[in-house]
Amino acid sequence: MLCAPAAHAQPGEPPAPAQYPQVHIEWDVPITMSDGTVLKANVYRPADANGAPIDTPMPTILNMTPYTKLVTTLADSGMSVPGMSDALMSLAGRFDLTGTPFTGLADLVNALDGGFARNFSIDRDLIRSGYAQVVADVRGTGFSQGTWQVFQDREQQDTVETIDWAAAQPWSDGKVGMSGASYSGINQLQAAEKRPEHLDAIFPVVPGSDLLRDIIAPGGGLGIGFLPPWLAGVNGLKFVPDLSSLANGTFDWAWLASRVENPAVFFDLIAAALTTPTIDEIPPHMVALLEDGSSIRTDWQGDPSRIDIPTFVVGGWHDLFTNSEPRIYNAIPLPPGEKQLLMGEWYHVSAGSGLGQEGAPPRLDALQRAWFDKWLKGIDDSLAGTDIADFGPITNFQQGGDWITRTDFPDPAAEYRRLYLSPQASGTAQSVHDGSLTDEPTGDPTTLTLAPGLTTLCSRDAAQQTAGLLAAFDACGKDSRIAETNALTFTGAPVTEPTAISGPVNLHLETMLDATDGYWTATLNDVAPDGTSTALTSGQLTSSLRAVDESRSTRAPNGDMVDPFYTLTLDSRQPIVPGERTALDVGLLATDAILQPGHRLRIDVFASNFPKGMLLRPLLNESELKPQHLVLDQEAPSFVSVPLVPAR
C-alpha cells in the first residue's frame, strides 16, 4: 500500500570520509575461463598515500561490461580530476532550462550529478572506503578473447567463474557484490539467479529480465530504434586494440582471430528480421527466437524468483526495461528491506537525474555504498546515519506528483475500472478522430480508420527507444500532441480531485483489418488544462501475435485482462481474416501516476510505432501497410482498464 510521501528520502549527510587516500590500478589482468578463453579485467584497490595497494583483504565489487574497460577508464578519468570533477557534477545538478523547450535536456545533464556515472564506471569513493573493484570485459568484447555471447549461457557461466576468481584473490575477503547499469545490471540478475557461493549482494541499475519482451520484440514488433545502433556500437568497440600490448610486443593474436571470425555478432538476426519476405522463408536462426523453449529464449528469460541475496533495483518509468523492473522486485522471494526498488521518471541514460537534490532520494552512489556497507560489511548506518534496510522499500516518483514510498507496488487498494472508447468528440485534441472516454458505452456503432504513419518519430516512445536522447526536446519527450496528429484520441472529463493510477493498464480493442496482419500501439496520457498531453505509459501489439499465456497473465476480479503475457511464437500465431472483427488486448506497462484536479485521462491509439517497434518483415509484407480499423459498438465495446486508487 501507499505509505507516505518520501519525506525521509532526503540527501542527508555525505558518507563517512574515505578510509584510504589513493586508488591503485592493475591493468588488464587475465582471468582464464574453464574453456580456456581469457577475459581481461582492471583491478582497483585502495592505496596508501604513496600509491601502494592495501594488503588487508576486503569485499570486492564486480562489474562485467561489454562497453570495454577503455570506456570505463575514460569515464573514471573524467571524474577523478581533483576538485574539478565534483565542481562539474555540482554544476550539472544545478543545470536548469525551465521556461525553455529543452527542459528534457536539463534532465539528461542533471543525471551526471545523480550518481549514475559512478555506478556505470568506477566509484573511487567506494574503493577508498575499503573495497576492491574489478571491471571485466565480457567474452568477445573489449580486450577479452572469444565471441560475444549477448547474455547467453556461456557468458552467464563466465560471470559466475569471474565471481569465484575475485573471491579467491589474496586482496579479497571472499565477499563479492556486483554493480553496474544496463548490460551490467542484467548480468547481475543472471548471476544471482545461479546462486554462486561468494555473491552476497547486487545493485543493478536499469536492468532487464525478459529481454525478448523488454527490448527485442515488445508486443512482437522489432525494437528497431535501439537494437541496430546498440549492436553496431558494441561490435565496433570490440575492435579497439590493446595499444599497450602492441607497444610492448605482447599483442593477443587469439583476440584478433575471434574478432575477424565474428565481426558483426547478431546482425544476421537483424538482417533476417528486416529482409525475410514470408513466414515460410524464415531462416533457422531466426526461428529459434520465435520458438518457446529454445536455448536463446531460455537464456534471455530471467527468473528473479531464484534470487536469494539482497538486491536493490533502480529503474525508470520510461526506461528501456520498464517492463521488467517492478516485476523483478515483486518476484524476488526476500522480505522488504533485503530487496528494494527505486523508480524515477527517467529514461535509460537519465537514471538518477535529480537525486541528491532537496526532497529527492540520495544519489545512486550514496545508496549503492550504503547497500554494500550493509550486506558486505555489516555496517548499518552509513546512509546519513540510518540503516539502508529501512529505506523504501519501494521509492517511486509518482508521475504528475512527487516522490513517495510504498510497501507494495502496484498499490493493493487499486481497483480496475473500465473507461469506454466513445466516438463522441471531447473537443480537446487535434487528431485523426477526437473521441471521449466514458463510464458507459455510448454512441452509435462507428468504424474509425487509421493509417500507419511516422508522427511517432516525435513521441515519448521514440525518446525511450533512443535511451532518452530524443527527450532533450520537450515537444517529443514531454508532449504527445505532435504524435497525436496521426492517432485516434479518447479523452475523459477533468478529474475534480487527485486521482492515482497504480499498476499495469490494458486496452481492449475491437479491430478490423484489410490484410492478414497489423500493428497497434496505445499510450495512456495525462492531459493538462493547457492541452499538454504527457504519455504516462505505452504498449504495442502485432495483431497476429495476440495470443497470451493465461498462466502468466493477470485479470481483474471482473475477468477483464489487465496484464497480458504474449507468447510471441510462430506456433501461436493467428493470422487475421480480412474484414472480420478481431478482439485483442494491448497491454500497457505498469505505471505510478497521479492526475491533479483539472487534468484529464487520454488514450491515444496508433497504427504504427516507429522507431520503438516495427513489424517483422514477413508480417510487414502481410500487413501491406494498409489502414487499420477500430470498431466502436456498444454491444462489443472497446475499453481501457485502468487501476485507480480510491481517494483516501
C-alpha positions in Angstrom: 0.0 0.0 0.0 1.0 3.7 -0.2 2.9 4.6 3.0 3.6 8.3 2.7 5.4 11.0 0.8 9.1 10.2 0.7 9.9 12.7 3.5 12.7 10.5 4.9 14.4 10.2 1.5 16.4 13.3 1.8 20.0 13.8 0.6 21.2 13.8 4.2 24.9 14.0 5.3 27.5 12.6 2.9 29.1 9.2 3.6 31.9 9.0 6.1 35.3 10.3 4.9 37.3 7.8 2.8 39.4 5.4 4.8 42.3 5.4 2.3 43.8 8.3 0.3 44.6 6.7 -3.1 43.5 4.1 -5.6 45.9 1.6 -7.1 45.0 0.1 -10.6 46.3 -3.1 -12.1 45.5 -3.1 -15.8 44.3 -5.9 -18.0 44.6 -8.8 -15.5 44.0 -12.1 -17.3 41.2 -14.3 -16.0 41.1 -17.8 -17.7 37.7 -19.4 -18.0 37.0 -23.1 -17.8 37.0 -23.4 -21.6 40.4 -21.7 -21.9 39.1 -18.3 -23.0 40.9 -15.4 -21.4 39.0 -12.4 -20.1 40.7 -9.2 -19.2 39.9 -7.1 -16.1 41.1 -4.0 -14.4 41.5 -4.3 -10.7 41.1 -1.2 -8.5 42.2 -1.4 -4.9 42.6 1.2 -2.0 46.1 2.5 -1.7 48.1 4.5 0.8 49.5 8.0 0.3 52.4 6.6 -1.7 50.1 4.7 -4.1 50.9 1.2 -2.7 47.9 -1.1 -2.6 46.5 -2.0 0.8 47.0 -5.7 1.6 44.1 -6.1 4.0 41.5 -8.4 2.4 38.3 -6.6 1.8 35.0 -7.1 -0.1 35.1 -7.0 -3.9 32.7 -5.2 -6.3 32.5 -6.8 -9.8 31.3 -5.0 -12.9 31.0 -7.1 -16.1 30.8 -4.8 -19.1 30.6 -5.2 -22.9 31.4 -1.5 -23.5 35.2 -2.1 -23.0 37.2 -1.2 -19.9 38.6 1.6 -22.1 35.2 3.5 -21.9 35.1 2.9 -18.2 38.6 4.2 -17.8 37.9 7.3 -19.8 34.7 8.0 -17.7 36.7 7.4 -14.5 39.5 9.7 -15.6 37.0 12.5 -16.2 35.5 12.1 -12.8 38.9 11.8 -11.0 40.3 15.3 -11.7 40.8 16.7 -8.1 38.4 19.4 -7.3 37.2 19.8 -10.9 35.0 16.7 -11.2 33.0 17.5 -8.0 32.5 21.1 -9.2 31.4 19.9 -12.6 29.0 17.4 -11.1 27.5 20.0 -8.8 27.1 22.4 -11.8 25.4 19.6 -13.8 23.0 19.1 -10.9 22.0 22.8 -10.9 21.6 23.0 -14.7 18.1 24.4 -15.3 16.3 25.1 -18.5 12.9 25.9 -17.0 10.9 28.1 -19.3 12.5 26.7 -22.5 11.5 23.9 -24.9 14.5 21.9 -23.7 13.9 21.1 -20.0 14.4 17.4 -21.1 18.0 18.3 -21.9 18.4 19.6 -18.4 17.1 16.3 -17.0 19.8 14.5 -19.0 22.5 16.8 -17.7 21.2 16.5 -14.2 21.8 12.8 -14.3 25.5 13.4 -14.2 25.1 14.6 -10.6 22.7 11.9 -9.6 25.4 9.2 -9.1 24.7 7.3 -12.3 28.2 7.9 -13.8 29.9 6.4 -10.8 27.6 3.4 -10.9 28.3 2.9 -14.6 32.0 3.1 -14.4 34.2 3.4 -11.2 33.3 4.7 -7.8 36.7 5.8 -6.3 35.0 7.0 -3.2 33.6 3.4 -2.7 37.1 2.0 -3.3 38.8 4.4 -0.9 36.2 3.4 1.8 37.6 -0.2 1.8 36.5 -2.1 -1.3 38.3 -3.7 -4.2 36.6 -3.2 -7.6 37.0 -5.4 -10.7 35.9 -4.3 -14.1 36.0 -7.1 -16.7 35.3 -7.1 -20.4 32.7 -9.8 -21.1 33.7 -12.5 -23.6 34.2 -11.2 -27.1 34.2 -7.5 -26.1 36.9 -5.1 -25.1 40.2 -6.8 -24.7 38.7 -10.2 -23.8 39.0 -13.2 -26.1 36.2 -15.2 -27.6 32.9 -14.5 -29.4 30.4 -12.1 -27.8 27.6 -14.2 -26.4 25.0 -11.5 -25.7 23.7 -12.8 -22.3 23.6 -16.4 -23.4 24.6 -19.4 -21.2 28.4 -19.3 -21.8 28.6 -15.6 -20.9 26.5 -16.3 -17.8 28.9 -19.0 -16.8 31.8 -16.6 -17.3 30.2 -14.2 -14.8 30.0 -17.0 -12.2 33.6 -18.0 -12.8 34.8 -14.4 -12.5 33.0 -14.1 -9.2 34.8 -17.2 -7.9 38.1 -15.8 -9.2 37.6 -12.5 -7.4 36.6 -14.2 -4.2 39.8 -16.3 -4.2 42.3 -13.4 -4.6 44.5 -12.5 -1.7 43.1 -9.0 -1.6 39.5 -10.3 -1.3 37.8 -11.4 1.9 35.6 -13.7 -0.1 32.6 -11.5 -0.2 31.6 -10.2 -3.6 29.0 -7.7 -4.7 28.0 -6.7 -8.2 27.3 -3.2 -9.6 26.7 -1.5 -12.9 24.0 -0.3 -15.2 22.1 -1.6 -18.2 24.0 -4.6 -19.6 26.0 -4.7 -16.3 22.7 -4.7 -14.4 21.2 -7.6 -16.4 24.2 -9.9 -15.9 24.0 -9.2 -12.1 20.5 -10.7 -12.1 21.6 -13.6 -14.2 24.4 -14.3 -11.9 22.3 -14.0 -8.7 19.8 -16.5 -10.2 22.6 -19.1 -10.4 23.4 -18.6 -6.7 27.2 -18.6 -6.8 28.7 -19.2 -3.3 30.5 -15.9 -3.0 28.0 -13.5 -4.4 26.4 -11.7 -1.4 24.6 -8.5 -2.8 23.8 -6.8 -6.0 22.8 -3.2 -7.0 21.5 -3.4 -10.7 20.6 0.0 -12.3 18.2 0.0 -15.2 18.3 -3.8 -15.7 16.1 -6.1 -17.7 15.0 -9.6 -17.1 12.8 -10.6 -20.0 14.9 -9.3 -22.9 12.6 -10.5 -25.7 9.6 -8.6 -24.3 11.6 -5.7 -22.9 13.5 -4.6 -25.9 14.0 -7.1 -28.7 10.3 -7.6 -29.7 7.9 -5.7 -27.4 4.4 -6.8 -28.4 6.0 -8.8 -31.3 7.5 -5.8 -33.1 11.2 -5.5 -33.6 12.8 -2.8 -31.4 14.3 -1.1 -34.5 15.2 2.2 -32.8 17.6 0.7 -30.3 18.9 -2.7 -31.3 20.8 -1.9 -34.6 22.7 1.1 -33.3 23.5 -0.7 -30.0 24.7 -3.8 -31.7 26.8 -1.6 -34.1 28.3 0.2 -31.1 29.3 -2.9 -29.1 30.6 -4.7 -32.3 32.6 -1.6 -33.2 34.1 -1.1 -29.8 35.3 -4.7 -29.6 37.8 -3.9 -32.4 39.6 -1.3 -30.4 43.0 -2.9 -29.8 45.1 -3.1 -26.6 47.6 -0.4 -27.6 49.9 -1.1 -24.7 50.3 -4.7 -25.9 51.1 -3.5 -29.4 53.8 -1.3 -27.9 55.4 -4.0 -25.7 55.2 -7.0 -28.1 52.5 -8.9 -26.1 49.7 -8.5 -28.6 46.9 -11.1 -28.2 46.5 -12.8 -31.6 43.7 -15.0 -30.3 41.8 -11.8 -29.5 42.2 -10.7 -33.1 41.3 -14.0 -34.6 38.0 -14.1 -32.7 37.2 -10.6 -34.0 37.9 -11.5 -37.6 35.9 -14.7 -37.3 32.8 -13.0 -35.8 32.9 -9.3 -36.8 29.2 -8.5 -36.5 27.6 -10.6 -33.8 23.8 -10.8 -34.1 23.5 -8.7 -37.2 22.4 -11.8 -39.1 19.3 -11.9 -36.9 18.6 -8.2 -37.5 19.1 -8.7 -41.2 16.7 -11.7 -41.3 14.1 -9.8 -39.3 14.3 -6.9 -41.8 14.6 -8.8 -45.1 12.9 -12.2 -44.9 9.8 -11.8 -47.2 7.5 -14.6 -45.9 6.9 -16.7 -42.9 7.9 -19.9 -44.8 11.3 -18.4 -45.6 12.3 -17.5 -42.1 15.8 -19.0 -41.5 16.5 -21.4 -38.7 18.5 -19.0 -36.5 15.5 -16.6 -36.6 13.0 -19.4 -36.0 14.8 -20.1 -32.7 13.8 -16.6 -31.5 10.2 -17.5 -32.3 10.1 -20.9 -30.6 9.1 -21.3 -27.0 11.8 -23.2 -25.0 14.6 -22.6 -27.5 18.0 -22.2 -25.9 18.3 -18.5 -26.8 14.9 -17.6 -25.4 15.6 -19.6 -22.3 18.9 -17.7 -21.8 17.1 -14.3 -22.3 14.2 -15.1 -20.0 15.2 -14.4 -16.4 13.8 -16.0 -13.2 14.2 -13.5 -10.4 12.3 -15.9 -8.1 15.7 -17.7 -7.8 17.5 -14.7 -6.3 18.2 -15.1 -2.6 20.7 -12.3 -1.9 20.0 -8.6 -1.1 19.0 -6.8 -4.3 18.4 -3.1 -4.9 16.8 -2.5 -8.3 16.9 1.0 -9.8 14.6 1.7 -12.8 12.7 4.3 -14.7 9.1 4.7 -15.9 10.4 5.4 -19.4 13.5 3.2 -19.3 14.2 0.5 -22.0 13.4 -2.1 -19.3 10.4 -0.7 -17.5 8.5 -3.9 -18.3 10.9 -5.9 -16.1 11.9 -3.6 -13.2 8.8 -3.7 -10.9 8.4 -7.4 -11.9 11.9 -8.2 -10.7 11.3 -6.7 -7.3 8.0 -8.5 -6.9 9.4 -11.8 -7.9 12.4 -11.9 -5.6 11.4 -14.0 -2.5 13.0 -11.8 0.1 11.4 -9.6 2.8 11.2 -5.8 2.0 14.4 -4.2 3.0 16.5 -7.0 1.7 15.0 -6.2 -1.6 14.3 -2.6 -2.7 13.0 -0.8 -5.7 13.7 2.8 -6.8 11.7 4.0 -9.8 12.2 7.6 -11.2 10.6 9.4 -14.1 13.7 8.5 -16.1 14.9 7.3 -19.4 17.8 4.8 -19.8 20.6 7.4 -19.8 18.9 9.8 -17.3 18.7 7.4 -14.4 19.4 9.2 -11.2 18.5 12.6 -12.6 17.6 14.9 -9.7 18.7 12.5 -6.9 20.5 14.2 -4.1 18.5 17.4 -4.5 16.1 18.7 -1.9 13.1 16.5 -1.5 14.6 13.7 -3.6 16.2 10.4 -2.5 20.0 10.3 -2.1 22.4 9.9 -5.0 22.8 6.5 -6.6 26.4 6.2 -5.4 25.4 7.0 -1.8 22.6 4.4 -1.9 24.9 1.8 -3.5 27.7 2.4 -0.9 25.1 2.1 1.9 23.8 -1.1 0.3 27.2 -2.8 0.1 28.2 -1.5 3.6 25.1 -3.1 5.0 25.3 -6.5 3.2 29.1 -6.9 2.7 30.5 -5.2 5.8 27.6 -5.3 8.3 27.6 -1.5 8.7 24.0 -0.4 9.5 24.3 3.4 9.5 26.3 4.6 6.5 23.3 6.3 4.8 23.3 9.6 6.7 23.3 7.7 10.0 20.4 5.5 9.1 20.1 1.8 8.0 19.6 1.3 4.3 17.3 -1.6 5.1 14.9 1.0 6.4 14.9 2.9 3.1 11.8 2.4 0.9 11.4 -0.5 0.4 9.7 0.9 -2.7 10.5 4.5 -3.6 8.7 5.8 -6.7 8.4 9.1 -8.4 4.7 9.3 -8.9 4.3 10.9 -12.4 2.4 14.1 -12.1 3.3 14.3 -8.4 6.4 13.8 -6.3 8.5 11.1 -4.6 6.6 8.6 -2.4 7.4 5.5 -0.5 5.3 2.3 -0.8 5.4 -1.1 0.8 3.8 -2.7 -2.2 3.5 -1.9 -5.9 1.0 -1.9 -7.5 -1.0 -0.4 -4.7 -3.2 -3.2 -3.3 -6.0 -0.6 -3.0 -6.1 0.0 -6.7 -9.4 -1.0 -8.3 -9.6 -1.7 -12.1 -12.2 0.5 -13.7 -13.5 0.3 -17.3 -13.5 3.5 -19.3 -15.1 3.1 -22.7 -13.9 4.4 -26.0 -16.7 6.6 -27.4 -16.8 8.3 -30.8 -18.3 11.4 -29.2 -16.0 14.4 -29.6 -14.2 15.6 -26.4 -13.2 18.9 -28.0 -9.7 18.6 -26.6 -7.4 17.1 -29.3 -6.2 17.7 -32.8 -6.1 14.1 -34.1 -7.5 11.8 -36.8 -10.5 11.4 -34.5 -11.2 13.2 -31.3 -13.2 10.8 -29.1 -14.1 10.5 -25.5 -13.6 8.2 -22.5 -16.9 7.5 -20.8 -18.2 5.5 -17.8 -20.7 3.6 -20.0 -20.6 2.7 -23.7 -22.2 5.5 -25.8 -22.8 6.4 -29.4 -24.0 4.7 -32.5 -21.8 1.9 -34.0 -18.9 3.5 -35.6 -15.8 2.4 -37.5 -12.7 4.6 -37.2 -9.9 4.2 -39.8 -6.3 4.9 -39.0 -3.3 4.6 -41.3 0.3 3.8 -40.3 2.4 7.0 -40.1 5.6 8.4 -38.8 4.5 11.1 -36.3 5.7 8.7 -33.5 9.2 9.7 -34.5 8.5 12.6 -32.2 7.0 10.8 -29.1 7.9 9.6 -25.7 8.2 6.1 -27.1 10.8 7.4 -29.6 12.6 9.1 -26.7 12.6 5.8 -24.8 14.0 3.9 -27.8 16.8 6.4 -28.1 17.6 5.7 -24.4 16.4 9.2 -23.6 18.4 11.3 -26.1 15.3 12.5 -28.0 13.8 13.5 -24.7 16.1 16.6 -24.9 13.2 18.1 -27.0 10.1 18.7 -24.8 7.9 18.6 -27.9 8.7 14.9 -28.2 9.7 13.7 -24.8 7.1 15.6 -22.7 4.2 16.3 -25.1 2.3 13.9 -27.4 0.5 16.5 -29.4 2.7 16.1 -32.5 2.4 12.4 -32.4 -1.4 12.6 -31.9 -1.9 14.2 -35.2 -1.9 10.7 -36.6 -3.8 9.0 -33.8 -7.2 8.2 -32.6 -7.6 10.0 -29.2 -10.1 9.4 -26.5 -10.2 11.9 -23.6 -12.1 11.8 -20.3 -13.6 14.6 -18.3 -11.4 16.7 -16.0 -10.9 15.0 -12.6 -12.1 17.0 -9.6 -9.6 15.5 -7.0 -6.2 14.0 -7.1 -6.6 10.6 -8.9 -3.9 8.0 -8.5 -3.1 5.2 -11.0 -1.0 2.3 -9.8 -0.2 -0.8 -11.9 -0.4 -2.1 -15.4 -3.1 -0.9 -17.9 -4.9 -2.8 -20.6 -6.6 -1.6 -23.7 -9.3 -3.9 -25.1 -9.9 -3.2 -28.8 -12.4 -4.5 -31.3 -10.5 -4.3 -34.6 -10.8 -5.0 -38.2 -8.1 -5.2 -40.9 -8.0 -5.3 -44.7 -4.9 -7.6 -44.5 -3.8 -10.6 -42.5 -1.7 -8.6 -40.1 -1.4 -5.2 -38.5 0.3 -3.3 -35.6 -1.5 -1.5 -32.8 0.1 0.9 -30.3 -1.5 2.8 -27.4 -0.5 5.3 -24.8 -2.1 6.4 -21.6 -1.8 10.2 -21.2 -2.2 12.9 -18.6 -3.7 16.0 -20.3 -3.1 19.3 -18.5 -5.5 22.2 -18.6 -3.2 23.9 -21.2 -3.6 21.0 -23.5 -0.1 19.4 -22.9 -0.6 15.6 -23.4 2.1 13.7 -21.4 2.4 9.9 -22.0 2.5 8.0 -18.7 2.9 4.5 -20.2 2.5 2.7 -23.5 2.1 -0.7 -25.1 2.1 -2.3 -28.6 0.9 -5.5 -30.2 1.3 -7.3 -33.5 -2.3 -8.4 -34.4 -1.3 -12.0 -35.4 0.8 -12.4 -32.2 -2.1 -11.6 -29.8 -2.2 -15.0 -28.1 -1.4 -14.8 -24.4 -0.2 -17.3 -21.8 -3.1 -17.2 -19.3 -0.9 -18.7 -16.6 1.4 -15.7 -16.7 -1.2 -13.1 -17.4 -3.3 -11.2 -14.9 -7.1 -10.5 -15.0 -9.2 -8.2 -12.8 -11.8 -9.6 -10.5 -14.4 -9.0 -13.2 -12.4 -11.1 -15.7 -11.0 -8.3 -17.7 -7.5 -8.8 -18.9 -5.2 -6.2 -17.2 -1.6 -7.6 -17.8 -1.3 -9.8 -20.8 1.8 -12.0 -21.3 2.1 -12.6 -25.0 3.6 -15.9 -26.1 5.2 -14.5 -29.2 5.8 -17.7 -31.0 5.2 -18.9 -34.6 3.1 -21.8 -33.3 0.7 -19.5 -31.5 0.5 -17.0 -34.4 -3.1 -16.3 -35.5 -3.3 -14.5 -38.9 -6.2 -12.1 -39.2 -9.1 -12.8 -41.5 -9.5 -9.6 -43.5 -12.8 -7.9 -43.0 -13.7 -9.9 -39.8 -13.7 -8.4 -36.3 -10.8 -9.4 -34.1 -10.7 -8.6 -30.4 -7.3 -8.1 -28.9 -5.7 -6.7 -25.7 -2.9 -4.2 -25.9 -1.0 -4.3 -22.6 0.5 -1.1 -21.3 3.3 -1.2 -18.9 2.8 -0.7 -15.2 2.9 2.9 -14.0 2.6 5.0 -10.9 1.0 8.4 -11.6 -1.5 10.9 -10.2 -3.8 13.2 -12.1 -4.1 16.6 -10.5 -7.5 18.3 -10.3 -8.4 19.8 -13.7 -6.3 17.2 -15.6 -7.8 14.6 -17.9 -7.0 11.0 -18.8 -6.5 10.2 -22.5 -5.9 7.1 -24.6 -4.0 7.5 -27.9 -4.3 4.7 -30.5 -1.8 4.4 -33.3 -1.4 2.0 -36.3 2.4 2.1 -36.0 5.1 3.0 -33.6 8.3 3.7 -35.4 11.1 3.7 -34.2 10.1 1.8 -30.9 8.7 -1.1 -32.8 8.2 -2.3 -36.3 6.5 -5.4 -37.7 9.0 -8.2 -38.7 9.4 -8.1 -42.4 7.3 -11.1 -43.3 4.4 -9.7 -41.2 5.0 -6.2 -42.5 4.6 -7.6 -46.0 1.4 -9.3 -45.0 0.1 -6.0 -43.5 0.8 -4.2 -46.7 0.8 -1.1 -44.5 -3.0 -0.9 -45.2 -5.2 1.3 -43.0 -6.5 -0.3 -39.8 -10.0 0.0 -38.4 -11.3 0.3 -34.8 -14.9 -0.7 -34.3 -16.8 1.1 -31.6 -20.0 -0.8 -30.8 -22.0 -0.8 -27.5 -22.7 -4.5 -27.9 -19.0 -5.3 -28.1 -17.3 -2.3 -26.7 -13.7 -1.2 -26.8 -12.4 0.0 -23.4 -9.4 0.6 -21.2 -9.0 -1.0 -17.8 -7.2 1.5 -15.5 -6.1 0.7 -11.9 -7.4 3.7 -9.9 -6.7 4.1 -6.3 -9.7 5.2 -4.2 -9.2 8.7 -2.6 -8.0 8.5 1.0 
